Amino acid sequence: MTAHFATLLATHLAGFLAESDDSNPGWLLLLGPAGGAGLYFTLWRYYRNTDKSHSFERETRVDAQPITGSDRKVNEVKGTKKSSIDGDNHASHRQRVQRVS
């Protein structure tokens, strides 16, 4: 469809250019919209990539499996009276960060 539109636009533009004489620069006014449409179509084709894209949902299908593992509730802290967690190590960064040898 877009090739048909481009051919139709080129035909009308060529006809308009053939009819106008050199003293009438009306063809110059058509270059703006034609150039804008051409740029839009080119950028749309470049970023859309419909001829090179793949169907992500179909090609990367993963079968669902049951969840493995378990959760165990350790403790519960409510309110703001106890704003920290027992056993936190925010001040002892040497214990948190282990050197990779």
C-alpha positions as CSV (number, residue, x, y, z in Angstrom):
1,M,0.0,0.0,0.0
2,T,2.8,2.4,0.8
3,A,4.5,1.7,-2.5
4,H,1.3,2.5,-4.3
5,F,1.0,5.8,-2.3
6,A,4.6,6.7,-3.2
7,T,4.0,6.0,-6.9
8,L,0.8,8.0,-6.9
9,L,2.5,10.9,-5.1
10,A,5.4,10.8,-7.6
11,T,3.0,10.8,-10.5
12,H,1.1,13.8,-9.3
13,L,4.3,15.7,-8.4
14,A,5.7,15.0,-11.9
15,G,2.5,16.1,-13.5
16,F,2.5,19.3,-11.4
17,L,6.1,20.0,-12.3
18,A,5.4,19.5,-16.0
19,E,2.4,21.9,-16.0
20,S,4.1,24.7,-14.1
21,D,6.4,27.1,-15.9
22,D,9.7,28.5,-14.6
23,S,8.2,31.8,-13.4
24,N,5.8,30.0,-11.0
25,P,7.8,28.5,-8.0
26,G,4.7,26.6,-6.7
27,W,6.6,23.3,-7.0
28,L,8.9,24.6,-4.3
29,L,6.0,24.7,-1.9
30,L,5.3,21.0,-2.6
31,L,8.8,20.0,-1.6
32,G,8.2,20.7,2.1
33,P,5.2,18.4,2.6
34,A,6.7,15.8,0.2
35,G,10.0,15.9,2.0
36,G,8.3,15.7,5.4
37,A,6.2,12.7,4.3
38,G,9.3,11.0,2.9
39,L,11.3,11.6,6.1
40,Y,8.4,10.4,8.2
41,F,8.0,7.2,6.1
42,T,11.8,6.6,6.2
43,L,12.1,7.0,9.9
44,W,8.9,4.9,10.5
45,R,10.4,2.1,8.4
46,Y,13.7,2.4,10.1
47,Y,12.3,2.1,13.7
48,R,9.4,-0.1,12.9
49,N,11.4,-2.9,11.2
50,T,8.3,-4.8,10.2
51,D,10.2,-6.7,7.6
52,K,13.0,-7.7,9.9
53,S,11.2,-8.2,13.2
54,H,10.2,-11.5,14.8
55,S,7.3,-12.5,16.9
56,F,8.7,-12.3,20.4
57,E,5.7,-13.9,22.1
58,R,5.7,-16.9,19.9
59,E,9.5,-17.5,19.5
60,T,10.3,-17.1,23.2
61,R,7.5,-19.1,24.6
62,V,8.3,-20.6,28.1
63,D,6.0,-23.3,29.6
64,A,4.8,-22.5,33.1
65,Q,6.0,-24.8,35.8
66,P,4.9,-25.2,39.4
67,I,6.6,-23.0,42.0
68,T,9.4,-24.7,43.9
69,G,10.7,-23.7,47.3
70,S,9.1,-22.6,50.5
71,D,8.6,-19.5,52.6
72,R,9.0,-19.5,56.4
73,K,7.9,-16.6,58.5
74,V,10.7,-15.5,60.8
75,N,9.4,-12.5,62.7
76,E,7.0,-9.6,62.5
77,V,7.7,-6.0,63.3
78,K,4.7,-3.6,63.6
79,G,4.5,0.1,64.1
80,T,7.3,2.6,64.6
81,K,8.4,1.7,68.1
82,K,10.9,-0.7,66.7
83,S,12.3,1.0,63.6
84,S,15.3,-1.3,63.0
85,I,15.7,-5.1,62.5
86,D,17.6,-7.1,65.0
87,G,20.9,-8.4,63.7
88,D,21.3,-5.8,60.9
89,N,24.8,-5.1,59.7
90,H,24.5,-1.6,58.3
91,A,27.4,-0.3,60.3
92,S,29.8,-3.2,59.8
93,H,30.5,-2.9,56.1
94,R,33.6,-5.1,56.3
95,Q,31.4,-8.1,57.1
96,R,28.9,-7.3,54.4
97,V,31.3,-6.8,51.5
98,Q,33.5,-9.8,50.8
99,R,36.6,-9.4,48.7
100,V,36.7,-11.4,45.5
101,S,40.1,-13.1,45.0
